Amino acid sequence: AAKQTSNMAAGHTINKDELLFAKIEDSEIETQINKLAESNSPVGVLLNDHKAAADLRKSLRLMLIVQVSVHVLPDTIDTFREATLENARYSLEEPGVVRFDVLQETDDPMRFQLIEIYRTAEAPAAHKATAHYARWRDAVESMMAEPRRSTKFRSTFPAPAQWEMPS
């Protein structure tokens, strides 16, 4: 039976609706995971596979959100937006990227916010190693009115599965 459980777990893909953790603090994660593991749901079967449970625990704690503040020169707004949208589209194809949002201020169109949501703390380094990031970085360098600033966040709400882009 244990072998069958392991094989079932290995072949099961977690549906984002199966991992709807309401607002969960770090101290509550283990309790919620244990409750799911005791259930007969596909997620429960998966969580009884120790590696899958460890991977889930890691992803719940390590998801990283990076907010990049950008101020561009007035005559580069459209060119910056086009280059950034191209970078964002390619970024969404990376396995470590959950979301990549590009926001432009309404009161000051020279200011942008890039909201980059990564599955792990290591994913931003993988993102920065891509050809599309290097193209973007090099293309927009001269467009900056001031250096870009980034701030890192850890998600507390919504749950990691709820950050996923709709398919």
TORKOL-4160 file (C-alpha; in steps of 0.2 Angstrom, whole numbers, padded with zeros to 4 digits, m for minus):
167
<pt num="1" X="0000" Y="0000" Z="0000"/>
<pt num="2" X="0014" Y="0012" Z="0004"/>
<pt num="3" X="0022" Y="0009" Z="m0014"/>
<pt num="4" X="0005" Y="0013" Z="m0021"/>
<pt num="5" X="0003" Y="0029" Z="m0011"/>
<pt num="6" X="0020" Y="0035" Z="m0017"/>
<pt num="7" X="0016" Y="0031" Z="m0035"/>
<pt num="8" X="0000" Y="0040" Z="m0033"/>
<pt num="9" X="0008" Y="0055" Z="m0025"/>
<pt num="10" X="0022" Y="0056" Z="m0038"/>
<pt num="11" X="0009" Y="0056" Z="m0053"/>
<pt num="12" X="m0003" Y="0069" Z="m0045"/>
<pt num="13" X="m0002" Y="0087" Z="m0049"/>
<pt num="14" X="m0008" Y="0098" Z="m0035"/>
<pt num="15" X="m0023" Y="0109" Z="m0041"/>
<pt num="16" X="m0022" Y="0127" Z="m0034"/>
<pt num="17" X="m0040" Y="0125" Z="m0027"/>
<pt num="18" X="m0034" Y="0110" Z="m0017"/>
<pt num="19" X="m0021" Y="0121" Z="m0007"/>
<pt num="20" X="m0032" Y="0136" Z="m0002"/>
<pt num="21" X="m0025" Y="0140" Z="0014"/>
<pt num="22" X="m0034" Y="0154" Z="0022"/>
<pt num="23" X="m0023" Y="0167" Z="0031"/>
<pt num="24" X="m0010" Y="0156" Z="0038"/>
<pt num="25" X="0004" Y="0162" Z="0050"/>
<pt num="26" X="0020" Y="0152" Z="0051"/>
<pt num="27" X="0015" Y="0144" Z="0067"/>
<pt num="28" X="m0001" Y="0137" Z="0059"/>
<pt num="29" X="0007" Y="0130" Z="0043"/>
<pt num="30" X="0012" Y="0113" Z="0051"/>
<pt num="31" X="m0006" Y="0111" Z="0059"/>
<pt num="32" X="m0014" Y="0114" Z="0042"/>
<pt num="33" X="m0003" Y="0103" Z="0033"/>
<pt num="34" X="m0006" Y="0089" Z="0046"/>
<pt num="35" X="m0025" Y="0091" Z="0044"/>
<pt num="36" X="m0023" Y="0089" Z="0025"/>
<pt num="37" X="m0012" Y="0074" Z="0027"/>
<pt num="38" X="m0025" Y="0065" Z="0037"/>
<pt num="39" X="m0038" Y="0068" Z="0024"/>
<pt num="40" X="m0042" Y="0055" Z="0010"/>
<pt num="41" X="m0040" Y="0069" Z="m0003"/>
<pt num="42" X="m0027" Y="0068" Z="m0017"/>
<pt num="43" X="m0018" Y="0081" Z="m0007"/>
<pt num="44" X="m0018" Y="0071" Z="0008"/>
<pt num="45" X="m0011" Y="0056" Z="m0001"/>
<pt num="46" X="0002" Y="0067" Z="m0008"/>
<pt num="47" X="0007" Y="0075" Z="0009"/>
<pt num="48" X="0010" Y="0057" Z="0016"/>
<pt num="49" X="0024" Y="0056" Z="0004"/>
<pt num="50" X="0038" Y="0064" Z="0015"/>
<pt num="51" X="0047" Y="0073" Z="0001"/>
<pt num="52" X="0031" Y="0081" Z="m0006"/>
<pt num="53" X="0027" Y="0087" Z="0012"/>
<pt num="54" X="0044" Y="0094" Z="0014"/>
<pt num="55" X="0043" Y="0103" Z="m0003"/>
<pt num="56" X="0026" Y="0110" Z="0001"/>
<pt num="57" X="0032" Y="0116" Z="0018"/>
<pt num="58" X="0047" Y="0124" Z="0010"/>
<pt num="59" X="0037" Y="0133" Z="m0004"/>
<pt num="60" X="0025" Y="0140" Z="0009"/>
<pt num="61" X="0039" Y="0148" Z="0019"/>
<pt num="62" X="0051" Y="0153" Z="0005"/>
<pt num="63" X="0039" Y="0161" Z="m0008"/>
<pt num="64" X="0047" Y="0178" Z="m0012"/>
<pt num="65" X="0039" Y="0194" Z="m0018"/>
<pt num="66" X="0050" Y="0208" Z="m0025"/>
<pt num="67" X="0044" Y="0225" Z="m0028"/>
<pt num="68" X="0055" Y="0235" Z="m0040"/>
<pt num="69" X="0052" Y="0254" Z="m0040"/>
<pt num="70" X="0057" Y="0262" Z="m0057"/>
<pt num="71" X="0058" Y="0281" Z="m0062"/>
<pt num="72" X="0061" Y="0283" Z="m0080"/>
<pt num="73" X="0066" Y="0299" Z="m0090"/>
<pt num="74" X="0051" Y="0308" Z="m0098"/>
<pt num="75" X="0055" Y="0304" Z="m0116"/>
<pt num="76" X="0058" Y="0285" Z="m0113"/>
<pt num="77" X="0041" Y="0280" Z="m0105"/>
<pt num="78" X="0034" Y="0271" Z="m0120"/>
<pt num="79" X="0050" Y="0262" Z="m0124"/>
<pt num="80" X="0053" Y="0257" Z="m0106"/>
<pt num="81" X="0035" Y="0250" Z="m0105"/>
<pt num="82" X="0037" Y="0240" Z="m0121"/>
<pt num="83" X="0053" Y="0233" Z="m0116"/>
<pt num="84" X="0047" Y="0229" Z="m0098"/>
<pt num="85" X="0031" Y="0220" Z="m0105"/>
<pt num="86" X="0042" Y="0209" Z="m0116"/>
<pt num="87" X="0052" Y="0205" Z="m0101"/>
<pt num="88" X="0037" Y="0201" Z="m0091"/>
<pt num="89" X="0029" Y="0190" Z="m0104"/>
<pt num="90" X="0045" Y="0179" Z="m0105"/>
<pt num="91" X="0047" Y="0179" Z="m0086"/>
<pt num="92" X="0030" Y="0171" Z="m0084"/>
<pt num="93" X="0037" Y="0156" Z="m0094"/>
<pt num="94" X="0050" Y="0153" Z="m0081"/>
<pt num="95" X="0046" Y="0139" Z="m0069"/>
<pt num="96" X="0051" Y="0149" Z="m0053"/>
<pt num="97" X="0040" Y="0164" Z="m0058"/>
<pt num="98" X="0022" Y="0164" Z="m0051"/>
<pt num="99" X="0017" Y="0182" Z="m0057"/>
<pt num="100" X="0026" Y="0197" Z="m0065"/>
<pt num="101" X="0015" Y="0212" Z="m0064"/>
<pt num="102" X="0019" Y="0229" Z="m0072"/>
<pt num="103" X="0011" Y="0244" Z="m0064"/>
<pt num="104" X="0012" Y="0262" Z="m0070"/>
<pt num="105" X="0007" Y="0277" Z="m0059"/>
<pt num="106" X="m0008" Y="0287" Z="m0065"/>
<pt num="107" X="m0002" Y="0303" Z="m0057"/>
<pt num="108" X="0016" Y="0302" Z="m0063"/>
<pt num="109" X="0018" Y="0291" Z="m0079"/>
<pt num="110" X="0037" Y="0291" Z="m0077"/>
<pt num="111" X="0035" Y="0279" Z="m0062"/>
<pt num="112" X="0033" Y="0261" Z="m0063"/>
<pt num="113" X="0031" Y="0246" Z="m0050"/>
<pt num="114" X="0036" Y="0229" Z="m0055"/>
<pt num="115" X="0029" Y="0216" Z="m0044"/>
<pt num="116" X="0039" Y="0200" Z="m0046"/>
<pt num="117" X="0032" Y="0184" Z="m0037"/>
<pt num="118" X="0044" Y="0170" Z="m0036"/>
<pt num="119" X="0041" Y="0152" Z="m0029"/>
<pt num="120" X="0057" Y="0151" Z="m0020"/>
<pt num="121" X="0071" Y="0163" Z="m0013"/>
<pt num="122" X="0082" Y="0156" Z="m0027"/>
<pt num="123" X="0071" Y="0160" Z="m0041"/>
<pt num="124" X="0076" Y="0178" Z="m0043"/>
<pt num="125" X="0094" Y="0173" Z="m0047"/>
<pt num="126" X="0088" Y="0161" Z="m0060"/>
<pt num="127" X="0077" Y="0175" Z="m0067"/>
<pt num="128" X="0092" Y="0187" Z="m0068"/>
<pt num="129" X="0102" Y="0173" Z="m0077"/>
<pt num="130" X="0090" Y="0173" Z="m0092"/>
<pt num="131" X="0094" Y="0180" Z="m0109"/>
<pt num="132" X="0077" Y="0190" Z="m0109"/>
<pt num="133" X="0082" Y="0198" Z="m0092"/>
<pt num="134" X="0099" Y="0203" Z="m0099"/>
<pt num="135" X="0091" Y="0211" Z="m0114"/>
<pt num="136" X="0079" Y="0221" Z="m0103"/>
<pt num="137" X="0092" Y="0226" Z="m0091"/>
<pt num="138" X="0104" Y="0232" Z="m0105"/>
<pt num="139" X="0090" Y="0241" Z="m0115"/>
<pt num="140" X="0082" Y="0251" Z="m0100"/>
<pt num="141" X="0099" Y="0256" Z="m0091"/>
<pt num="142" X="0100" Y="0272" Z="m0100"/>
<pt num="143" X="0081" Y="0276" Z="m0097"/>
<pt num="144" X="0083" Y="0278" Z="m0078"/>
<pt num="145" X="0080" Y="0295" Z="m0070"/>
<pt num="146" X="0087" Y="0287" Z="m0054"/>
<pt num="147" X="0093" Y="0270" Z="m0049"/>
<pt num="148" X="0080" Y="0256" Z="m0048"/>
<pt num="149" X="0075" Y="0251" Z="m0030"/>
<pt num="150" X="0069" Y="0234" Z="m0024"/>
<pt num="151" X="0061" Y="0228" Z="m0008"/>
<pt num="152" X="0058" Y="0210" Z="m0004"/>
<pt num="153" X="0043" Y="0204" Z="0004"/>
<pt num="154" X="0036" Y="0187" Z="0011"/>
<pt num="155" X="0018" Y="0184" Z="0008"/>
<pt num="156" X="0006" Y="0183" Z="0022"/>
<pt num="157" X="m0010" Y="0184" Z="0012"/>
<pt num="158" X="m0016" Y="0177" Z="0000"/>
<pt num="159" X="m0010" Y="0159" Z="0001"/>
<pt num="160" X="0004" Y="0154" Z="m0011"/>
<pt num="161" X="m0008" Y="0144" Z="m0022"/>
<pt num="162" X="m0019" Y="0159" Z="m0024"/>
<pt num="163" X="m0005" Y="0170" Z="m0032"/>
<pt num="164" X="m0005" Y="0159" Z="m0047"/>
<pt num="165" X="m0010" Y="0168" Z="m0064"/>
<pt num="166" X="m0026" Y="0161" Z="m0071"/>
<pt num="167" X="m0023" Y="0149" Z="m0085"/>
